Amino acid sequence: MSQTVTNADRTSPRTLVGIPVYNEEKYVAKVLGEVRRYASDVLVIDDGSTDCTPMKLAEQSVEVIRHAENRGYGRSMQDMIRWASFDGFDWLITMDCDEQHEPAAIPHFIEKINEDAADVISGSRYLQQMPQDDAPPSDRRAINKTITEELRDRLGLPITDAFCGFKAYRVSACEKLSLDIDGYDFPMQFWVQAVAHGLRIQEVPVRLIYNDPSRSFGGPLDNPTSRLEHYRATMCREMERCKDLLPREALCG
């Protein structure tokens, strides 16, 4: 006798929430307390914090990986993806720890995960305007807009926000990628490889929040012109690396 399988009969994907932190003593306890309302499995990558962040993390019921020194945002992303794969998670949701991503949006990502129609569910601060949105620093908005348009034009990438760190990744899909960039240009590598390997990408609207517009990128990246050039160089280098998997018109130069 045949049996109908309903959504309730299916096992929900096992999902990990991953949060990179660096010197977030001001926010970490409050953010993690809120995150744990929506997620039972939480991993924090402490990227060499030199303030009281490590002590505050020791008080939290979460898994922690600590870098002995600051290794960069991209390295934290790589570590979270590797941990999720090693520990058998189906999905990884990443978010920041500076109150610029709202933990209350996690259930929305879970809903999209359960639809099983994408490999990457990317938050966008520009997909839908919200009444509470903040105004981003002009140089950050301009660089995001420029890079997003270049990725869309070269790769046909259907996104409106190339740099939002609030995302959900299908872990098995990420295992196809060769991610090795440690810095803030990590999204350039990720997007190029995601397209090259045929990952299905969706966006969901998230609120635009800027608590600290003056936050530093570090070194020459604090200069907007240098930052844009750095992002473009990484994007073009990655396109060349993936040239056998991309259309010719995607390549630079």
GICORVEN-V681670 format. One record per pair of residues at least 12 apart in sequence whose ideal C-beta (glycine too) atoms are under 7 Angstrom apart, sorted by the first residue. I is the first residue (numbers start at 1). GAP is how many residues later the second one is. D is the distance in whole Angstrom. If there is no record, write none. Layout:
i->I gap->GAP d->D
i->I gap->GAP d->D
//
This chain:
i->12 gap->102 d->7
i->13 gap->77 d->4
i->13 gap->78 d->5
i->13 gap->100 d->6
i->14 gap->74 d->7
i->14 gap->75 d->5
i->14 gap->76 d->5
i->15 gap->26 d->7
i->15 gap->74 d->6
i->15 gap->75 d->7
i->15 gap->76 d->4
i->15 gap->78 d->6
i->15 gap->95 d->7
i->15 gap->98 d->7
i->16 gap->25 d->5
i->16 gap->27 d->6
i->16 gap->68 d->5
i->16 gap->73 d->4
i->16 gap->76 d->5
i->17 gap->18 d->6
i->17 gap->22 d->4
i->17 gap->24 d->7
i->17 gap->25 d->5
i->17 gap->76 d->5
i->17 gap->78 d->7
i->17 gap->89 d->7
i->18 gap->25 d->5
i->18 gap->62 d->4
i->18 gap->66 d->7
i->18 gap->74 d->5
i->18 gap->76 d->5
i->19 gap->25 d->5
i->19 gap->76 d->6
i->19 gap->78 d->5
i->20 gap->25 d->5
i->20 gap->27 d->6
i->20 gap->53 d->6
i->20 gap->56 d->4
i->21 gap->23 d->6
i->21 gap->24 d->7
i->21 gap->25 d->6
i->21 gap->26 d->7
i->21 gap->28 d->7
i->21 gap->32 d->6
i->21 gap->76 d->5
i->22 gap->25 d->4
i->22 gap->26 d->7
i->22 gap->27 d->6
i->22 gap->48 d->6
i->23 gap->26 d->5
i->23 gap->27 d->6
i->23 gap->28 d->5
i->23 gap->30 d->6
i->24 gap->29 d->5
i->24 gap->73 d->5
i->24 gap->74 d->6
i->25 gap->26 d->5
i->25 gap->27 d->4
i->25 gap->28 d->5
i->25 gap->31 d->6
i->27 gap->70 d->6
i->27 gap->71 d->5
i->27 gap->72 d->5
i->28 gap->25 d->6
i->28 gap->28 d->5
i->28 gap->29 d->6
i->28 gap->69 d->6
i->29 gap->27 d->5
i->31 gap->66 d->5
i->31 gap->68 d->6
i->31 gap->72 d->7
i->32 gap->28 d->5
i->32 gap->30 d->6
i->34 gap->69 d->4
i->35 gap->68 d->5
i->37 gap->66 d->7
i->38 gap->65 d->6
i->38 gap->68 d->4
i->38 gap->69 d->6
i->39 gap->67 d->6
i->42 gap->20 d->4
i->42 gap->21 d->7
i->43 gap->19 d->7
i->43 gap->20 d->5
i->43 gap->37 d->6
i->43 gap->40 d->6
i->44 gap->13 d->6
i->44 gap->18 d->5
i->44 gap->20 d->5
i->45 gap->20 d->5
i->45 gap->31 d->4
i->45 gap->34 d->5
i->45 gap->35 d->6
i->46 gap->18 d->6
i->46 gap->20 d->4
i->46 gap->21 d->7
i->47 gap->20 d->5
i->47 gap->23 d->5
i->47 gap->24 d->6
i->47 gap->29 d->5
i->48 gap->19 d->5
i->48 gap->20 d->6
i->48 gap->21 d->4
i->48 gap->22 d->4
i->48 gap->23 d->7
i->54 gap->12 d->7
i->65 gap->14 d->6
i->65 gap->18 d->7
i->71 gap->111 d->6
i->72 gap->110 d->4
i->72 gap->111 d->5
i->73 gap->110 d->7
i->73 gap->111 d->5
i->73 gap->113 d->6
i->74 gap->107 d->5
i->74 gap->108 d->4
i->74 gap->109 d->5
i->74 gap->112 d->3
i->75 gap->107 d->4
i->77 gap->17 d->7
i->77 gap->109 d->6
i->78 gap->101 d->5
i->80 gap->12 d->6
i->80 gap->14 d->6
i->81 gap->88 d->7
i->81 gap->90 d->7
i->81 gap->93 d->5
i->84 gap->87 d->5
i->85 gap->86 d->5
i->85 gap->90 d->6
i->89 gap->82 d->6
i->90 gap->81 d->6
i->91 gap->22 d->5
i->91 gap->77 d->6
i->91 gap->78 d->7
i->91 gap->79 d->6
i->91 gap->80 d->6
i->92 gap->77 d->5
i->92 gap->79 d->6
i->93 gap->13 d->6
i->93 gap->16 d->5
i->93 gap->75 d->5
i->94 gap->71 d->6
i->94 gap->73 d->5
i->95 gap->70 d->7
i->95 gap->71 d->5
i->96 gap->69 d->5
i->98 gap->113 d->6
i->98 gap->114 d->7
i->99 gap->110 d->7
i->99 gap->112 d->5
i->100 gap->109 d->5
i->100 gap->110 d->7
i->100 gap->111 d->6
i->101 gap->65 d->5
i->101 gap->105 d->7
i->102 gap->105 d->6
i->105 gap->61 d->7
i->105 gap->101 d->6
i->108 gap->96 d->6
i->109 gap->12 d->6
i->109 gap->59 d->5
i->109 gap->95 d->7
i->112 gap->56 d->7
i->112 gap->90 d->7
i->112 gap->92 d->6
i->113 gap->55 d->6
i->117 gap->83 d->7
i->117 gap->85 d->7
i->118 gap->82 d->5
i->118 gap->83 d->6
i->118 gap->84 d->4
i->119 gap->51 d->4
i->119 gap->54 d->4
i->119 gap->80 d->4
i->119 gap->81 d->5
i->120 gap->47 d->7
i->120 gap->49 d->6
i->120 gap->74 d->6
i->120 gap->79 d->6
i->120 gap->81 d->5
i->121 gap->46 d->7
i->121 gap->47 d->4
i->121 gap->81 d->5
i->121 gap->83 d->6
i->122 gap->37 d->6
i->122 gap->42 d->6
i->122 gap->45 d->5
i->122 gap->79 d->7
i->122 gap->81 d->5
i->123 gap->41 d->4
i->123 gap->43 d->4
i->123 gap->44 d->6
i->123 gap->81 d->6
i->123 gap->83 d->4
i->124 gap->35 d->7
i->124 gap->36 d->5
i->124 gap->37 d->4
i->124 gap->40 d->6
i->124 gap->79 d->4
i->124 gap->80 d->7
i->124 gap->81 d->6
i->124 gap->82 d->7
i->125 gap->36 d->5
i->125 gap->39 d->6
i->125 gap->81 d->6
i->125 gap->83 d->4
i->126 gap->34 d->5
i->126 gap->35 d->5
i->127 gap->33 d->5
i->127 gap->34 d->7
i->127 gap->76 d->5
i->127 gap->78 d->4
i->128 gap->77 d->4
i->130 gap->77 d->5
i->132 gap->75 d->6
i->133 gap->74 d->6
i->133 gap->75 d->4
i->134 gap->74 d->6
i->134 gap->75 d->6
i->134 gap->76 d->5
i->136 gap->72 d->7
i->136 gap->74 d->5
i->137 gap->73 d->7
i->137 gap->76 d->5
i->139 gap->85 d->4
i->143 gap->81 d->6
i->143 gap->84 d->6
i->143 gap->85 d->5
i->144 gap->17 d->7
i->144 gap->18 d->6
i->144 gap->19 d->5
i->146 gap->82 d->7
i->147 gap->15 d->5
i->147 gap->84 d->5
i->148 gap->12 d->6
i->148 gap->13 d->6
i->148 gap->14 d->4
i->151 gap->40 d->6
i->154 gap->96 d->5
i->155 gap->37 d->7
i->155 gap->40 d->5
i->155 gap->95 d->5
i->157 gap->34 d->6
i->157 gap->38 d->6
i->158 gap->43 d->6
i->159 gap->42 d->7
i->159 gap->44 d->6
i->160 gap->43 d->6
i->162 gap->25 d->6
i->162 gap->29 d->7
i->163 gap->24 d->6
i->164 gap->42 d->7
i->166 gap->40 d->5
i->173 gap->26 d->5
i->176 gap->21 d->5
i->177 gap->16 d->5
i->177 gap->20 d->6
i->178 gap->15 d->7
i->181 gap->53 d->7
i->184 gap->33 d->6
i->184 gap->37 d->6
i->185 gap->45 d->6
i->185 gap->46 d->5
i->185 gap->49 d->4
i->188 gap->43 d->6
i->188 gap->46 d->4
i->188 gap->47 d->4
i->188 gap->50 d->6
i->189 gap->45 d->6
i->189 gap->49 d->5
i->192 gap->43 d->6
i->192 gap->46 d->4
i->192 gap->47 d->6
i->192 gap->50 d->6
i->193 gap->45 d->7
i->193 gap->49 d->6
i->196 gap->46 d->4
i->196 gap->49 d->4
i->196 gap->50 d->5
i->197 gap->48 d->7
i->236 gap->16 d->4
i->239 gap->12 d->5
i->239 gap->13 d->6
//
